Amino acid sequence: MQCDLRLDGVGRRYGLRGPWVLRGVDLTVAPGTLTRIEGANGTGKSTLLRLLARLDRPTEGRVSGRPRTAYVPERFPSALPFTPVGYLTHLGTIGGLSRGSAARAAGVWLERFGAGAYAGTPMARLSKGSSQKVAVAQALLGEPELLVLDEAWTGLDAAARAELERAVAERTAAGGAVVFVDHDPRRLAGVPDATYAVVEGGLERRGDGGSPPTGPLTQVTVRGPAGGALPPDAVRAVASAEETGPGVHRLAVPASRSDVLLRALLTARPPWHVVSVVPPNDPGERP
């Protein structure tokens, strides 16, 4: 995303005399950031996400910035006249990929979310969970500059939920922005750059980040140039970091972000070296 996406004094109501769902909302979404939106049911969270995705227009105020955006709704219209691979290939070609490239990308994303086995099944016959995997895959297919997720984890199995967390980390590490709503307060706990709550039609900032991750953490010891700082993408991926010696850092990373951490370390210039990995509940070190 080349510039911030900004909401300035945005309000939204439905109908000329309908009640205001949102009003006076100011929000800036910067490249490479992860933003969580909270709020009780019916407060306007989904309306806010639709405004960010430019699926709705504000009744008042202004939305500026035009990142390439992908959106996963709370309810995906699964009864479409496609198979999953056909649907994703179609969207990829609309997005500018050749048909062959689009088909290959579709296959990759379906496999990542455990949907490869029914890539050729009519979408109308898919379960809600399987349809949700297609919904997530379609949003990630074009490597969006802004990814908007409205309860996107709902209906996914545990493996697919973890894969979506990895994909979110990859998007932000690549410079994309992600804004999400999820009913589970543990979802990506400690990771967001900012958290906001929709309260009585307005938006209140709840601070940066959040509570630390509650899941098991892998301990990774890495070595880089003496006096060198960890790559920014690596810092974003870890729950904690401690410098134990010149150029040596001990990192704690959730499993869902380990791939992003390793990619950030190995692609840095000069690259960082992994000295040891200690999985959760394992007292030994593995070089």
Stockholm file with secondary structure:
# STOCKHOLM 1.0

chainA/1-287         MQCDLRLDGVGRRYGLRGPWVLRGVDLTVAPGTLTRIEGANGTGKSTLLRLLARLDRPTEGRVSGRPRTAYVPERFPSALPFTPVGYLTHLGTIGGLSRGSAARAAGVWLERFGAGAYAGTPMARLSKGSSQKVAVAQALLGEPELLVLDEAWTGLDAAARAELERAVAERTAAGGAVVFVDHDPRRLAGVPDATYAVVEGGLERRGDGGSPPTGPLTQVTVRGPAGGALPPDAVRAVASAEETGPGVHRLAVPASRSDVLLRALLTARPPWHVVSVVPPNDPGERP
#=GR chainA/1-287 SS CCSCEEEEEEEEESSTTCCEEEEEEEEEECTTCEEEEECCTTSSHHHHHHHHTTSSCCSEEEEECCCCEEEECSSCCCCCSSCHHHHHHHHHHHTTCCHHHHHHHHHHHHHHTTCGGGTTSCGGGSCHHHHHHHHHHHHHTTCCSEEEEESTTTTCCHHHHHHHHHHHHHHHHTTCEEEEECSCTTTTTTCCSEEEEEETTEEEECCSSCSCCCSCEEEEEEECSTTCCCCHHHHHHCSEEEEEETTEEEEEEEGGGHHHHHHHHHHSSSCCEEEEEECTTCCSCBC
#=GC SS_cons         CCSCEEEEEEEEESSTTCCEEEEEEEEEECTTCEEEEECCTTSSHHHHHHHHTTSSCCSEEEEECCCCEEEECSSCCCCCSSCHHHHHHHHHHHTTCCHHHHHHHHHHHHHHTTCGGGTTSCGGGSCHHHHHHHHHHHHHTTCCSEEEEESTTTTCCHHHHHHHHHHHHHHHHTTCEEEEECSCTTTTTTCCSEEEEEETTEEEECCSSCSCCCSCEEEEEEECSTTCCCCHHHHHHCSEEEEEETTEEEEEEEGGGHHHHHHHHHHSSSCCEEEEEECTTCCSCBC
//
